[in-house]
Amino acid sequence: MKSTITEDQLVGAAQELGQEEFTRADVANRLEVEKPELKRAFVQARKAGRIAKVRDDEENTGHFRLT
């Protein structure tokens, strides 16, 4: 059964990482879920201005930061 990750859970997990930048995979590992389960929470958090995309690395992996 898929869990529904909320925007608050995503932001909380990102804060717990203690990193300046993080990827979707970092947060997924912290929450022990698969990356696709985070899509909705990432969209909501970005629209709310709680996280911002910083860059894409050479492997086209998105890096984010808390705002």
C-alpha positions as CSV (number, residue, x, y, z in Angstrom):
1,M,0.0,0.0,0.0
2,K,1.4,3.4,-1.0
3,S,1.8,5.9,1.8
4,T,0.8,9.5,1.3
5,I,3.7,11.8,2.2
6,T,2.6,15.3,3.1
7,E,4.4,18.6,2.4
8,D,5.1,18.9,6.2
9,Q,6.6,15.4,6.4
10,L,8.8,16.2,3.4
11,V,10.1,19.5,4.8
12,G,10.6,17.9,8.2
13,A,12.7,15.1,6.7
14,A,14.7,17.6,4.7
15,Q,15.4,19.5,7.9
16,E,16.5,16.3,9.6
17,L,19.0,15.6,6.9
18,G,21.0,18.6,8.1
19,Q,22.4,19.3,4.7
20,E,22.4,22.6,2.8
21,E,21.2,20.8,-0.4
22,F,19.3,17.6,-0.8
23,T,17.9,15.4,-3.6
24,R,14.6,13.6,-3.9
25,A,16.5,10.4,-3.2
26,D,17.9,11.8,0.0
27,V,14.4,12.6,1.3
28,A,13.0,9.3,0.1
29,N,15.7,7.4,1.9
30,R,15.1,9.4,5.1
31,L,11.3,8.7,4.9
32,E,11.9,5.1,3.8
33,V,9.6,5.4,0.7
34,E,10.1,5.3,-3.0
35,K,10.9,8.6,-4.9
36,P,7.5,8.6,-6.8
37,E,5.7,8.7,-3.5
38,L,7.2,12.2,-2.9
39,K,6.1,13.8,-6.2
40,R,2.9,15.4,-4.8
41,A,4.6,16.7,-1.7
42,F,7.5,18.2,-3.7
43,V,5.1,20.0,-5.9
44,Q,3.1,21.4,-3.0
45,A,6.2,22.4,-1.1
46,R,7.7,24.2,-4.1
47,K,4.4,26.0,-4.8
48,A,4.2,27.1,-1.2
49,G,7.8,28.4,-1.4
50,R,9.1,26.0,1.3
51,I,11.7,24.5,-0.9
52,A,13.5,25.7,-4.0
53,K,15.4,24.0,-6.8
54,V,19.1,25.0,-6.7
55,R,20.6,23.2,-9.6
56,D,20.8,20.0,-11.7
57,D,24.1,18.1,-11.5
58,E,25.9,16.5,-14.4
59,E,23.6,13.4,-14.1
60,N,20.6,15.7,-14.3
61,T,19.7,15.1,-10.7
62,G,17.8,18.0,-9.1
63,H,19.2,19.5,-6.0
64,F,16.9,21.5,-3.6
65,R,17.2,23.6,-0.5
66,L,14.9,24.7,2.2
67,T,13.7,28.3,2.0
